[in-house]
Amino acid sequence: MKITIVGCGAIGGVISGGIIEHNPVVVSKNNEILNAIKKNGLKVKLPDGKESITWPEIFSSIEKTKMRFDVVFVCTKANSVFDVVTDFVGFLTERGFFVTFQNGIVEGKLKDVLPQGKLVGAIVGFGATMHAPGVVEMTSKGEIVIGELDGKVTERVQVLKSILNNVIETRITTNIWGAKYSKLLINACITTMGAVSGLTLGKMLSYPQFRAIFRRILYEGVEVAKRKGIKLEKISGVSIHKLAASQREVENKLCLSKYYKDFIIKIIGRKYRNLKSSSLQSLERGRKTEVDFINGIIVKYGREVGFATPVNERIVSIVHEIEGGKRDISIENLRELISL
Ligand SMILES: NC(=O)c1ccc[n+]([C@@H]2O[C@H](COP(=O)([O-])OP(=O)(O)OC[C@H]3O[C@@H](n4cnc5c(N)ncnc54)[C@H](OP(=O)(O)O)[C@@H]3O)[C@@H](O)[C@H]2O)c1
């Protein structure tokens, strides 16, 4: 299988290093990354402390590779995926296809523009950071999940699994939409709330009123999923949807399960207290976030099934205002959600 990896940041870097024996061809439009890898190689550090330096072939554009590919691993942020797919589709072999590793759901939009069967969905359960161009670290472990959009276990996903097992344990799911949506729920509260508030997870979840917003974001997401027929899944051992507020809680009626969920969310905050939202890091670098593909999907699906999602809708517009320079990152942004 001739593989190209587009986007060589944290995830693309870790995957490129992991599958180096399959001779992936990396495409990076970021010149600093391109030059650093050409000069010093790609440095990857793993959670067990092991470090490697590899030398993947790297190009600044797909045209420069002068090759055709059986599979394109799309490892850019969600906002670039549509452009990447449009640029790369002409460089696929007849049986070639894309694998999308983004947080959030990009596949809905893509499946409308790609011929059928050209897309496999994936979820990345591990964490990764790029310390410097060409220097990446897998910061925490977690499985990769892959699956055909129609749920079939095909030969190509089995081959992919065996390739990606070189990065980290990889699982095939027959419910990739449910798996992607479940991962999206994690990011909808943890990543987006962290982005608008500027707080680490520990600090944010030390406030009871913010834990209530966390459950409320999940509540809207879970209710939308039920109405859309999305079957939610455990991701890396976590059933985040089980922490969603119940309807009774949202209606301010007595709800005992709320105390149990609140307690678990508090523990999550303590366990990952220093976690800084990746969307917060994007905002601090003046970049756009992936919010439209995360909370924005809950809002979109909510409209499709006629279920109101006021908290997700407001947090999406708060993020857009921050991206547009019309609002500051502040704890007040979360306070604004309390009354909804
Ligand atoms: N990092 C994590 O822990 C983690 C975990 C799970 C899932 N994910 C998901 O994985 C995806 C990638 O995240 P990441 O953390 O690896 O992001 P990242 O470090 O920002 O890497 C993305 C890379 O793609 C490059 N890129 C963008 N458009 C491109 C194009 N058209 N052609 C070639 N390269 C292009 C970017 O270049 P520039 O730098 O020039 O923009 C950047 O170097 C995101 O959807 C994220 O949500 C990340």
The ligand as a MOL file (V3000), in Angstrom:
LIG
                    3D

  0  0  0     0  0            999 V3000
M  V30 BEGIN CTAB
M  V30 COUNTS 48 52 0 0 0
M  V30 BEGIN ATOM
M  V30 1 N -2.6360 16.5150 19.0230 0
M  V30 2 C -3.4380 15.6710 19.6480 0
M  V30 3 O -3.2030 15.2770 20.8100 0
M  V30 4 C -4.6600 15.1250 18.9380 0
M  V30 5 C -5.3310 14.0300 19.4990 0
M  V30 6 C -6.4200 13.4940 18.8300 0
M  V30 7 C -6.8380 14.0520 17.6350 0
M  V30 8 N -6.1810 15.1350 17.1220 0 CHG=1
M  V30 9 C -6.6840 15.6910 15.8660 0
M  V30 10 O -5.7290 15.4360 14.8390 0
M  V30 11 C -5.7560 16.4950 13.8590 0
M  V30 12 C -4.3470 17.0410 13.6830 0
M  V30 13 O -3.9730 17.6150 14.9270 0
M  V30 14 P -2.4910 18.0360 15.2740 0
M  V30 15 O -2.4510 18.2620 16.7440 0
M  V30 16 O -1.5220 17.0920 14.6500 0 CHG=-1
M  V30 17 O -2.4050 19.4460 14.5140 0
M  V30 18 P -1.0960 20.2470 14.1100 0
M  V30 19 O 0.0140 19.9190 15.0620 0
M  V30 20 O -1.5290 21.6620 13.9380 0
M  V30 21 O -0.6930 19.6260 12.6990 0
M  V30 22 C -1.3980 19.8400 11.5280 0
M  V30 23 C -0.3840 20.1100 10.4350 0
M  V30 24 O -1.0320 20.0880 9.1780 0
M  V30 25 C -0.4500 21.1070 8.3780 0
M  V30 26 N -1.3220 21.4130 7.2530 0
M  V30 27 C -2.4640 22.1380 7.2430 0
M  V30 28 N -2.9720 22.1910 6.0040 0
M  V30 29 C -2.1330 21.4820 5.1950 0
M  V30 30 C -2.1000 21.1770 3.8100 0
M  V30 31 N -3.0520 21.6260 2.9910 0
M  V30 32 N -1.0750 20.4470 3.3310 0
M  V30 33 C -0.1020 19.9960 4.1600 0
M  V30 34 N -0.0600 20.2560 5.4750 0
M  V30 35 C -1.0750 20.9880 5.9940 0
M  V30 36 C -0.2710 22.2370 9.3470 0
M  V30 37 O 0.6160 23.1820 8.8180 0
M  V30 38 P 0.6950 24.6460 9.5010 0
M  V30 39 O 1.4430 24.4440 10.7530 0
M  V30 40 O 1.4030 25.4670 8.5090 0
M  V30 41 O -0.7390 25.0670 9.7200 0
M  V30 42 C 0.2730 21.5050 10.5530 0
M  V30 43 O 1.6640 21.3660 10.4950 0
M  V30 44 C -6.7410 17.5390 14.4150 0
M  V30 45 O -8.0000 17.3600 13.8280 0
M  V30 46 C -6.8290 17.2150 15.8970 0
M  V30 47 O -8.0800 17.5720 16.4620 0
M  V30 48 C -5.1040 15.6820 17.7430 0
M  V30 END ATOM
M  V30 BEGIN BOND
M  V30 1 1 1 2
M  V30 2 2 2 3
M  V30 3 1 2 4
M  V30 4 1 4 5
M  V30 5 2 4 48
M  V30 6 2 5 6
M  V30 7 1 6 7
M  V30 8 2 7 8
M  V30 9 1 8 9
M  V30 10 1 8 48
M  V30 11 1 9 10
M  V30 12 1 9 46
M  V30 13 1 10 11
M  V30 14 1 11 12
M  V30 15 1 11 44
M  V30 16 1 12 13
M  V30 17 1 13 14
M  V30 18 2 14 15
M  V30 19 1 14 16
M  V30 20 1 14 17
M  V30 21 1 17 18
M  V30 22 2 18 19
M  V30 23 1 18 20
M  V30 24 1 18 21
M  V30 25 1 21 22
M  V30 26 1 22 23
M  V30 27 1 23 24
M  V30 28 1 23 42
M  V30 29 1 24 25
M  V30 30 1 25 26
M  V30 31 1 25 36
M  V30 32 1 26 27
M  V30 33 1 26 35
M  V30 34 2 27 28
M  V30 35 1 28 29
M  V30 36 1 29 30
M  V30 37 2 29 35
M  V30 38 1 30 31
M  V30 39 2 30 32
M  V30 40 1 32 33
M  V30 41 2 33 34
M  V30 42 1 34 35
M  V30 43 1 36 37
M  V30 44 1 36 42
M  V30 45 1 37 38
M  V30 46 2 38 39
M  V30 47 1 38 40
M  V30 48 1 38 41
M  V30 49 1 42 43
M  V30 50 1 44 45
M  V30 51 1 44 46
M  V30 52 1 46 47
M  V30 END BOND
M  V30 END CTAB
M  END
